[in-house]
Structures are given as C-alpha cells and as structure tokens.
C-alpha cells in the first residue's frame, strides 16, 4: 500500500476538481470543487482493486451531481469494472 500526497486537477460536470485520490486503485479520495465551495471525502472499507475504485468514484460523482442539482446517474453501472 502506498500514499500519494499530490493533487490532480481535472474537469467534471463543467467544474474544476482538485483531487487527492491516494495511490493506484484506492478505496478513498478527497475531491474539492472550489468554485462551488464543496469538498467530498469518500472512504470505504472495501479492499483495494477495481471494484473499490469504482465504488469510490460512483459515490464522489453522485455527491457532485446532487450538489449541482443534476439528474442522478447510475454510476455503479457506468463504472462497473466487469463492464
């Protein structure tokens, strides 16, 4: 297990996101949407791997959608690693 203290910047939902996702396929993330004054922290007790990474991302995206007043998406279906 490793830890990455770095922050990634990307755009989701038309908003700038700053994220510290940990290392590799982590079961935790901290994501900030500065222009909306929103911070999302997601942590699970799921094991590391594609399934827990998809779960963390789905929860993060659902929180962003809810905050922005967007229609909900089935993020588990979209991000399912079994595809």
C-alpha positions in Angstrom: 0.0 0.0 0.0 1.3 3.4 -0.9 0.2 7.0 -0.3 0.4 9.9 -2.8 0.4 13.4 -1.3 -0.1 15.0 -4.7 -3.2 16.7 -6.0 -4.7 16.1 -9.5 -6.7 18.7 -11.3 -9.4 17.8 -13.8 -12.8 19.0 -15.0 -16.1 17.1 -14.3 -19.6 18.4 -14.7 -18.1 21.6 -16.2 -16.4 22.3 -12.9 -12.7 22.4 -11.9 -12.0 19.5 -9.5 -8.9 19.2 -7.2 -8.5 15.6 -6.1 -6.1 13.7 -3.8 -7.0 10.1 -4.8 -4.3 8.2 -3.0 -2.2 5.8 -4.9 -3.3 3.3 -7.5 -6.8 1.9 -7.1 -7.5 3.4 -3.7 -10.5 3.0 -1.5 -10.5 6.6 -0.5 -10.5 10.1 -2.1 -10.7 13.7 -1.2 -12.2 15.9 -4.0 -12.7 19.6 -4.0 -14.9 21.7 -6.2 -13.5 25.1 -5.2 -15.9 27.3 -7.3 -18.9 25.6 -5.6 -17.3 25.7 -2.1 -17.7 21.9 -2.0 -15.5 19.2 -0.6 -16.2 15.5 -0.8 -14.4 12.8 1.2 -15.2 9.2 0.4 -13.7 6.3 2.2 -14.7 2.7 2.2 -13.7 -0.5 4.0 -13.7 -2.3 0.6 -10.4 -4.0 -0.4 -8.2 -2.3 -2.9 -8.9 -3.0 -6.5 -11.1 -2.0 -9.5 -14.3 -2.7 -7.6 -13.5 -0.3 -4.7 -12.1 2.3 -7.1 -15.4 2.2 -9.0 -17.4 2.5 -5.7 -15.4 5.5 -4.5 -15.8 7.2 -7.9 -19.5 6.5 -8.0 -20.1 8.0 -4.6 -18.0 11.1 -5.4 -19.8 11.7 -8.7 -23.2 11.2 -7.1 -22.3 13.8 -4.5 -21.3 16.2 -7.2 -24.5 15.6 -9.1 -26.6 16.1 -6.0 -24.9 19.4 -5.1 -25.2 20.7 -8.6 -28.9 19.8 -8.9 -28.3 17.4 -11.8 -30.4 14.3 -12.5 -28.9 11.2 -10.9 -26.8 8.8 -13.0 -26.3 5.1 -12.3 -22.6 5.5 -11.6 -22.2 1.9 -10.5 -23.5 0.7 -13.9 -21.3 3.3 -15.7 -18.1 2.5 -13.9 -18.6 -1.3 -13.4 -15.2 -2.8 -14.0 -16.8 -6.0 -15.2 -18.3 -3.8 -17.9 
